[in-house]
């Protein structure tokens, strides 16, 4: 249980100050972790993840008709706690109305990953793509839980990317999609950020081609600077947080140090490779046409973007999202400049916005819950 709490904290370290993290750690009052063993998971590449298990938790109660389920998919390096700030009575993912299934993505350290696979450990693990994550979740929902349709698929960042992929891969499975700071096709800028983060780790001699005994400290520190402290934040946020420029330096060191015992470098490398290769247009049947793939989405779709997002630039979902027939595109907390971190759950204005807008959207989809009965 201690490792579970640590991993929950590790995922959230990517988005905000360490002082805000304890509320997101797993507590005894929260639902138990569950595993569904799917056997060997065949990947789109033709390879397979051997003895694959998907990790998940559930909130709320599934009704007799199994008509009130919502699937949550998580961000890169995140886990099933990632949207805890939106789950609960009176929140967007209202547990008095909905049965929420919160899944862990391939490679996040809970679901089968380079860090925990006995059959294919570390760099022996096969490469995977986001569609493989989606298919592992599909099997959980259909085979284990027996849910034939969901109210919505929701996720932040890489979770938003998976949500859009769900709409393309399984267009009749959901009534709605809620994609928060997503991408439909990873642009060159985001690939460059991911590549820089991988090089930071892999160029550290302590990484030892993935066979490290303890975390490759220099590489992990630099990784954290690149992704969490630069790409996931904005210059405006730093201006508001620090009166003097050099004041940021001890804070950066604190953030780096906090991550070291909680972060698996190989898991990041594999998930970031999947992030790079994401394009809904490469779904079989669309011939690489991203716009055509998005146009195939049948679900009512809400896309929410962050101002000055330096990890998932907001120009991509704003432009490509227009190809979805029934889409609403909103900027999170207009007037604030929290970038990618707007989806992190750390800023009260952003939390209120996300809960209000996603909750109202889902109420519209379900007619205030009447369609669930």
Secondary structure, DSSP 8 states (H G I E B T S, - for coil): -HHHHHHHHHHHHTTS-GGG-GGGS--TTS---EEEEEEEEE-TTS-EEEEEEEEEEEES---TTS--EEEEE--TT--TTTTGGGBSTTSSB-TTT-EEEEE--TTSSSSS-TTT-SSS-GGGS----HHHHHHHHHHIIIIIS----EEEEEEETHHHHHHHHHHHHTTTSEEEEEEES--SB--HHHHHHHHHHHHHHHTSGGGGGGT-SS--HHHHHHHHHHIIIIITS-HHHHHHH-SSGGGHHHHHHHHHHHHHTT--HHHHHHHHHHHHT-BGGGSTTSTT-HHHHHHT--SEEEEEE-TT-SSS-HHHHHHHGGGSTTEEEEETTTT---GGGGGSS-SHHHHHHHHHHHHHHHHHHHTTTGGG-
